[in-house]
Amino acid sequence: MPETNTIAIVTGGSRGLGRATVEALARRGVSSILTYHTNRSAADEVVENVQSSGARAVALQLDTGDTHAFPAFAEEVRRVLGEWGAERFNYLVNMAGTSHNGLFGKVTEEDFDAAYRVHAKGPFFLTQTLLPLIADGGRIVNISSGLTRFSYPGWIAYASMKGAVEVMTRYMAKELGARRIAVNTVAPGAIQTDFSGGMVRDNPDIARHIAESTALGRPGLPDDIGPMIASLLSEDNRWVNAQRIEVSGGQAI
């Protein structure tokens, strides 16, 4: 069913899983405010694709690791909403993220702090900043990782932050329930994107290992994730709340 009066904010919406999410939402008639960090041309391409499908989209620059930028971002969101004749947006997808791979004994304090700023502190305070603009009855999706359930050496800092996201999600769901805002975690498995230098997409040995350890026999694709998130945000899943939903094709089971 078209959701023509519905607006989403998707951080990191210019690439990978964020782009797939924005474009899947557009196919449902949902308009998006998507963020990008540095690649404006990629963001503009997503905006064009969304507009060609009949939905609205605008790209705003945001470093989700810089909490000082959040108040100004909220004002930009308020401006866009006003231009679209709206006061509130409906969906927030905290997708933006960076990769970090390093064994426990080699992780530096700077590495740890950088992962914390982007993956834990960023979603926490961005969501807090945007709360006055989220419609009652809205939805929030935070992004975790299959790496919180299964372990691969080198991902300890990244996975630890995603573990924090999963706990944070349950607390958000509890505290925002009075406003009928549902909050869930989506945990993708290994996906063929440019994440972490494109290692799952571009390294045949890694792709083969993932395929062999996944029940459905292949690595994931962005379009395995984006439409799932769009569905989770829809009214079809209005009673799903405070859940961690892994979307990995059955990896490491």
Phi, psi and omega per residue, in radians:
M1 nan 2.278 -3.135
P2 -1.055 2.499 3.116
E3 -2.091 1.072 -2.904
T4 -1.197 -0.343 3.125
N5 -1.796 0.287 -3.043
T6 -1.808 2.444 -3.088
I7 -2.235 2.359 3.104
A8 -2.070 2.629 2.879
I9 -1.958 2.201 3.129
V10 -2.179 1.913 3.078
T11 -1.331 2.560 -3.081
G12 1.147 0.546 -3.044
G13 -1.452 0.088 -3.088
S14 -1.596 -0.100 -3.038
R15 -2.716 2.821 2.978
G16 0.946 -2.283 -3.079
L17 -1.197 -0.561 3.101
G18 -1.128 -0.772 3.097
R19 -1.084 -0.787 3.130
A20 -1.043 -0.623 3.127
T21 -1.204 -0.827 3.125
V22 -1.020 -0.781 -3.084
E23 -1.245 -0.583 3.063
A24 -1.191 -0.680 3.075
L25 -1.108 -0.705 -3.140
A26 -1.063 -0.650 3.116
R27 -1.132 -0.343 3.070
R28 -1.661 0.077 3.123
G29 1.530 0.146 -3.116
V30 -1.513 2.275 3.063
S31 -1.488 2.640 -3.067
S32 -2.320 2.453 2.826
I33 -1.765 1.940 -3.112
L34 -1.907 2.604 3.125
T35 -1.931 2.695 3.025
Y36 -2.375 2.750 3.137
H37 -1.626 -1.020 -3.089
T38 -2.279 -0.431 -2.996
N39 -1.614 1.477 -3.109
R40 -1.152 -0.633 -3.095
S41 -1.134 -0.665 3.096
A42 -1.137 -0.709 3.115
A43 -1.106 -0.739 3.135
D44 -1.088 -0.613 3.118
E45 -1.135 -0.706 3.101
V46 -1.123 -0.753 3.125
V47 -1.019 -0.771 3.131
E48 -1.084 -0.729 3.136
N49 -1.106 -0.727 3.139
V50 -1.128 -0.808 -3.112
Q51 -1.125 -0.581 3.120
S52 -1.205 -0.359 3.106
S53 -1.545 -0.054 3.083
G54 1.731 -0.029 3.086
A55 -1.695 3.024 3.111
R56 -1.811 2.644 3.074
A57 -2.740 2.610 3.018
V58 -2.515 2.534 -3.139
A59 -1.888 2.269 3.094
L60 -2.121 2.423 3.118
Q61 -1.338 2.383 3.106
L62 -2.760 2.314 2.950
D63 -1.713 1.869 -3.058
T64 -1.273 -0.087 3.036
G65 -1.607 0.013 -3.107
D66 -2.024 1.620 -3.077
T67 -1.125 -0.433 3.138
H68 -1.126 -0.374 -3.123
A69 -1.464 -0.157 -2.989
F70 -1.200 -0.717 3.120
P71 -1.058 -0.728 3.115
A72 -1.153 -0.641 3.088
F73 -1.093 -0.755 3.123
A74 -1.035 -0.665 3.100
E75 -1.169 -0.644 3.062
E76 -1.126 -0.711 3.072
V77 -1.058 -0.782 3.127
R78 -1.034 -0.705 3.121
R79 -1.101 -0.811 -3.135
V80 -1.097 -0.760 3.115
L81 -1.016 -0.756 3.108
G82 -1.048 -0.712 3.113
E83 -1.137 -0.485 3.129
W84 -1.617 0.105 3.111
G85 1.268 0.510 -3.115
A86 -2.196 2.732 3.043
E87 -1.871 -0.397 -3.067
R88 -2.372 2.754 2.968
F89 -1.931 2.886 -2.947
N90 -1.854 -0.648 -3.036
Y91 -2.178 2.446 3.008
L92 -2.203 2.175 3.075
V93 -2.047 1.924 3.135
N94 -1.505 1.393 -3.016
M95 -1.664 -0.574 -2.963
A96 -0.973 2.399 3.129
G97 -2.884 2.906 3.079
T98 -2.216 2.814 3.141
S99 -1.687 2.569 2.928
H100 -2.507 2.204 3.123
N101 -2.201 2.077 3.124
G102 -2.962 2.377 3.133
L103 -1.133 2.674 -3.064
F104 -0.858 -0.801 -3.093
G105 -1.233 -0.181 -3.087
K106 -1.929 -0.167 -3.111
V107 -1.202 2.220 3.122
T108 -1.594 2.881 3.086
E109 -1.094 -0.604 3.109
E110 -1.152 -0.713 3.077
D111 -1.037 -0.825 -3.091
F112 -1.091 -0.803 -3.121
D113 -1.117 -0.666 3.132
A114 -1.128 -0.753 3.098
A115 -1.111 -0.697 3.134
Y116 -1.101 -0.791 -3.093
R117 -1.064 -0.741 -3.052
V118 -1.417 -0.730 -2.941
H119 -1.699 -0.426 -3.114
A120 -2.033 -1.018 -3.107
K121 -1.127 -0.727 -3.107
G122 -1.034 -1.010 3.128
P123 -1.046 -0.626 3.131
F124 -1.037 -0.963 -3.019
F125 -1.439 -0.435 3.040
L126 -1.180 -0.783 3.100
T127 -1.068 -0.749 3.103
Q128 -1.037 -0.775 -3.124
T129 -1.115 -0.635 -3.063
L130 -1.529 -0.098 -3.080
L131 -0.902 -0.726 -3.141
P132 -1.124 -0.308 -3.087
L133 -1.766 -0.139 3.113
I134 -1.447 2.279 3.141
A135 -1.175 2.485 2.956
D136 -1.007 2.443 -3.049
G137 1.430 0.171 -3.141
G138 -1.383 -3.008 -3.102
R139 -2.416 2.531 3.063
I140 -2.233 2.336 3.009
V141 -2.113 2.131 3.015
N142 -1.761 2.563 -3.059
I143 -1.825 2.171 3.060
S144 -1.934 -2.465 -3.080
S145 -2.818 2.620 2.992
G146 -1.015 -0.359 -3.099
L147 -1.208 -0.117 3.000
T148 -1.433 -0.287 3.112
R149 -1.753 -0.786 3.083
F150 -1.988 2.752 -2.981
S151 -2.076 2.296 2.974
Y152 -2.137 2.265 3.135
P153 -0.950 2.391 3.096
G154 1.832 -0.145 -3.058
W155 -1.955 0.340 -2.996
I156 -1.112 -0.755 -3.108
A157 -1.189 -0.826 -3.137
Y158 -1.064 -0.864 -3.082
A159 -1.155 -0.595 3.113
S160 -1.085 -0.701 3.112
M161 -1.178 -0.650 3.112
K162 -1.197 -0.568 3.018
G163 -1.071 -0.683 3.079
A164 -1.110 -0.670 3.118
V165 -1.060 -0.696 -3.112
E166 -1.143 -0.725 3.085
V167 -1.172 -0.765 3.126
M168 -0.991 -0.689 -3.132
T169 -1.058 -0.780 -3.129
R170 -1.114 -0.695 3.106
Y171 -1.179 -0.707 3.063
M172 -1.019 -0.796 -3.116
A173 -1.050 -0.704 3.136
K174 -1.145 -0.817 -3.036
E175 -1.359 -0.470 -3.111
L176 -1.662 0.000 -3.137
G177 -1.044 -0.551 3.137
A178 -1.101 -0.419 3.078
R179 -1.689 0.147 -3.139
R180 1.048 0.555 3.077
I181 -1.654 2.072 3.113
A182 -1.543 2.409 -3.109
V183 -2.282 2.157 -3.135
N184 -2.330 2.822 3.065
T185 -1.927 2.325 2.962
V186 -1.910 2.253 -3.090
A187 -2.065 1.650 3.105
P188 -1.206 2.656 2.936
G189 -1.496 -2.668 -3.129
A190 -1.288 2.141 -3.046
I191 -2.145 2.499 -3.138
Q192 -1.444 1.546 3.056
T193 -2.345 -2.979 3.072
D194 -1.480 0.096 3.124
F195 -1.043 2.422 -3.121
S196 0.949 0.803 3.109
G197 1.260 0.266 3.131
G198 1.275 0.474 -2.963
M199 -1.134 -0.639 3.112
V200 -1.281 -0.635 -3.121
R201 -1.290 -0.683 -2.912
D202 -1.882 -0.206 -3.116
N203 -1.810 1.873 -3.073
P204 -1.051 -0.600 -3.131
D205 -1.169 -0.745 3.114
I206 -1.169 -0.759 3.124
A207 -1.048 -0.695 3.131
R208 -1.148 -0.745 3.122
H209 -1.079 -0.763 3.123
I210 -1.089 -0.763 -3.132
A211 -1.062 -0.715 -3.102
E212 -1.225 -0.439 -3.109
S213 -1.742 0.143 -3.105
T214 -2.015 2.280 -3.057
A215 -1.005 -0.654 -3.125
L216 -1.496 0.031 2.859
G217 1.425 0.319 3.094
R218 -2.781 2.821 2.953
P219 -1.206 2.826 3.121
G220 -1.366 2.856 3.062
L221 -2.123 2.713 3.127
P222 -0.920 -0.645 -3.120
D223 -1.324 -0.058 2.944
D224 -1.401 -0.332 -3.031
I225 -1.857 -0.861 -3.062
G226 -0.952 -0.906 3.132
P227 -1.109 -0.551 3.100
M228 -1.125 -0.751 3.128
I229 -1.139 -0.728 3.108
A230 -1.044 -0.692 3.105
S231 -1.173 -0.747 3.135
L232 -1.061 -0.627 -3.136
L233 -1.284 -0.335 -3.017
S234 -1.354 2.972 3.111
E235 -1.085 -0.393 3.111
D236 -1.019 -0.477 -3.085
N237 -2.055 0.575 -3.046
R238 -1.126 -0.364 -3.077
W239 -1.743 0.100 3.052
V240 -1.532 2.131 -3.060
N241 -2.652 2.487 3.057
A242 1.094 0.547 -3.080
Q243 -1.916 2.614 2.915
R244 -1.762 2.032 -3.104
I245 -1.998 1.950 3.134
E246 -1.512 2.371 -3.124
V247 -2.207 1.459 -2.991
S248 -2.306 0.083 -3.102
G249 1.233 0.209 -3.088
G250 1.479 0.828 3.140
Q251 -1.392 2.338 3.045
A252 0.968 0.876 3.100
I253 -1.898 nan nan
